[in-house]
C-alpha cells in the first residue's frame, strides 16, 4: 500500500499540473475572444505595462488606440506589434495618438479624435502614472500639481469625455491601473499617494453611478511595477523588520503579470483587484483594522531612514 501511494504521488502531481495548464490556456483563449473587435484605448502605452497590455490585447484581436507622449517610441511599439502578429489570427492595425495626460488641455481633443475615428470606445485602460519621491516640504506646489494632473485630472477628463458614449450604448468598461498607495500612504511619496487616493475615490464613486447603464468600472492596484530586467538587490535590506517590509512592498509585480491580470479583469468584469504579495496585502488590512499599529511601524521606518546617512 505504501509503495503504491509513493508511485501514485508523482502521477497525481503531474495530473494536477496538466489540469492547471489546460485551465490557464483555456482562460487565456477565452480572455482574448472577449476583446475581439473591441475598441480598446490604452494610455501611456509606451511604458513597460502599457507595452504588455498592448501586446495582450492586440493578440486578442482588439482595435487598439495606443496613447503616449513620445511619437518615436509609439512607432517602435507599433512596429513590434505588427512584426509579431500571427497571420492565422485576425488582428487590427493599431492607431497611434500623441497624448501627455499631464497636459490636461489636450485630453478632450484626443477623446474627440478617437471617437471620430472609431465611433465608440468599448474599453478604456487608464494606465498613465507619474511618480515623485521626497520629503513633503521639499516638493514644490508646481510638482504637486503636475502629479495630480497626470495621475488624477488627466484620467478623469479622458474618462468623462468617453463616458457619455458608453452610457448611451449601455455598454463599456473602464479600467484604472492604480497602485496600492491608493489604499495606504508610504512616507516620502505624499504627492503620488494623494493622487492615487484621489483617483481610486473617483472611480469607486463612478462605479456605483454607472452600474445601471451596464458600464463596468474596474480598479487594478498592484504594488510598484518593476522594470523588465531589474531585480531587487540584497544590500542591507535584512537589517530590520521595517526594511524587510519596505523591500517587499517596493519590489512589486512584473509588467507581464499586471497586463495578464488586466485582461482577466476585463473578461470577468471584476470591480477591484489588489495585485500584491502577502505583506503589502496584510499592510492594507492592518491600516484598516489597526491604524495605530500601522502608523507606529511607518514612523519607526522614517526615524530609521533619517538616522542613516544616504550614500552618494
N, C-alpha and C positions, 0 to 999 in steps of 0.2 A: 504493500500500500504506500509506504514511504517513498520507494523508488519510483512508483508510478506518478506520485504527486510531484516529485522533483523533475521528472521528464515532462510533465504537463505544464509546469510553470512557464518555461520559455515559450511554448506554443501559445499559452494564454496571453502572455505579454505581446507576442508577435501579432496575435489576432486583434488585440485591443489597439495596437499601434496602427494596424491596417484599417480598422474601422475609423479611427480618428483621422487618418489621412484621407480616406474617402469622404468623410464628413466635411473636412476643410475644403477639398476640391469642389464638392457639390455646392457648398456655401459660397465659394468664390465665384463659380459659374453663375449661380443664382443672383449674386450681387451684381454681376456685370450685366445680366439680362434686364435688371431693374432700370438701369440708366441708358439702355439702348434708345437712340434717337432723342434723348432728353437734352435740353439746352442747359449747360452747366457753366456757371461763372465762377472762376477761381481767382481771388485777389492774391497779390504777391506770389504769383506763380513761379517766379524766378528764385524763391527761397528753397531750401532743402525740402521742406514739407510740401511747398507748392509744386515742385517738380514731381514728387512722388504721387501727389494727388492727380496731377495732370496725366501721369503715366497710367495710373489705375483706371481713371475714368475714360481716358482715350481708348484703352484696351477694351473697355466695356461698351464702346460704341456711342459714347456721348458726343454731342455737338459742343465742343469746348470753346469758351471765351476766356483766354488767358490774359490776365491783367498784371502789369508790372511797370516799374518806373525806369527801366533800362531797356532800350529797344534792341541793342545787340544781344543781351542775354535772353530776351524773349525770342529772338530769331534763332539763337542756338538751341533753345528748348524746342522750338518748332521743328528744326531740322532733326533733332534727336528723336522726337516722337514719330516723324514721318519715316525715318530710317529703320525703326524697329517695328513698324506696323506690320501685322500679319495679313498678307494678301488674301488669305482664305476667309478672313472675317471682315465684316463691314465696319469701316471706321471713317470718320469725317475730318476734313482739314480744319485744324483749329484756327480761330480768329484771334489776332493779337491786338491788344489795346493798351496804350500807354496810360498808366494811372498811378499817381502818387497820392495815397489816401491822406497824407499829412497836408496836402494842398486841397482843402475841402471845397474850394471854389470851383474845381473842375469835375467833381464827382457826379453832379447832376447831368452834365453833358455826356459823360461816359455812359450813364444809365440810359439816356435817350439814344445814344449810338447803338447800344446793344439791342434795345427794343426795336429800333428801326431796322436792324439787320435781320433779326430772327422773329420778331413779332411777340415774343414772350420769353420768360426765363422760368425754367422748371426747378432748378436747384441753384441756390446761391451759397457759396462757401466763403465765408468771411475769415480769411487766413492771415491778413497783414498784421504785423506787430512790430513796434519799435521799443527797444529796451534801453534803460539807463540805470547806472548803479552809482551810488554815492550818498553821503550824509544829506539829509533833507535841507539843512541850512546852507549847503553849498551848491544846491541845484537851483538854477535861475528860474524865475517865473516863465521866461520865454521858453525854456526847455520843458518845463511842466506843461505848458500849453501845447507844444509840439507833440509831446507824448499823448496827451488827451485827444488831439486832432487825429493822430494816426490810429490810435487804439480804440477810441470811443466815437468821436464825432464822424470820422470818415466812414466806418462800417454802418452806423445808424443812418447816415444820409443816403448811402447806397441802398440800404435795406428799405428805407421809406420810399425811395424812388421806384423800386421794383415791386414793392408790396401791393399797390393797387391792382396791378395786372394779375397777380396771384389770387387776390381776393375776388376779382371779377370772374376769373375762370374756376374759382373754388378748388384750386389745387396748387401745390408747390411746397418746397421745403427750404428752410433757411438754416444753415449750419454755422454756428460760431465756434471757431477753433480758439479757445480762450487759454487759460493757464490756471494751474492750481492756486496761484496767487490771487485769483479772483475769489477764493474762498478763505484764504488766510494771508496775513501780511508777513513779509520777511524783511528784516532790518536792511537799511541802505537801498531799498527799492521802492521808496514811497510813491513816486510818480507812476511807476509801472504798475504797482499793486493797486493804486487808486483807479487807474484807467481800466484795469481788468475787473475790479469790483463793479465799476460803473457799467461796463459792457454786460457783465453777467446779470446785473439787476435789470437792465433794459430788456434783454431778451427773455428773462424769466417772466417779466410782466407781459411782454408781447405774446408769449406762448399762449397765455390764457385768453388774450384778446382775439386772436385769430383762429382759435380752435374751431369755432362754429363755422368757419369758412373752409374747413378741411386743409388749412395750411399748417404744416408741421414746423415747429421751431426746435432745433436741437443744439445742445452745447456739448463740446468735447473739451475736457480740461486735463491735459497732460501736465507732467512736470516739465522742466526745461527740455526742449527738443534739441538733442545734441547733434553735432555735425556727423558726416558720414564716417570719417576716419579717426576721430578723436575720442579716445577712451580716457576715463579719469585716471590721473596718475596717483600713485600711492602717497608720496610726500610724507607729511607727518599728520595725515588726517586721523589716524588712530589715537592721537594724543589725548582725546577726551570724548565723552559721550556726545557732547554738542557737535564736535567736528564730524563724528561718525554720522550723526543725524543729518547735518547740513550737506555732507557729501552725498548721502542717499537721496536727499531732496533735490540737490542741484543737478546731478548727472542723471538726467531723466531718460526719455524714451527715444528710440531711433525714428527718423522720419518715415521709414517704410512701415513701421508698426502703427504709427499715428495715421498714415494715409489709409491703411487697410481698415483701421477702426472707423475712420470717417466713412468709408464705403459701407461697412456693416451698419453704421448708424443710419445711413440713407436707406438701406434696404429694409431694416427693421423699424424704421421711423422712431428710433429711440429719442427720448426727450433730453436725457442727460447722461453723460459718460464721464467718469473720472478715471483717467488712464495714468496710473501711478503705481509705484512699488508699495509694499505694505506700510513702510514707515511714513511716507507722506500721507497716505490714506488715514493712518492712525492719527497723524497730526491734525487732520481736518476734524476728526471726531473729538479729539482732546480739546481742540479750540472751542468746539460747541458745548461739550459736556463739562469740561473742567478748565474754563478760561484762565483762572488764576494760575494753575499749574503751567499752562502753555506760555503765559506771559512771563512767568518766572524762568522757564527754560530759555526762552528767547533772550531775556535780559542778561542771563548768565553768558550766553553766547556773545552778546555785544560787548560785555565787560572784558571777556577773554580776548576778543579781537582787538579791542582798543589797548590792551596791556601788552600785546605782542607787536613789535615793530615790523612793518612790511618790508620785504626785500625789494631793492631797487628804488 
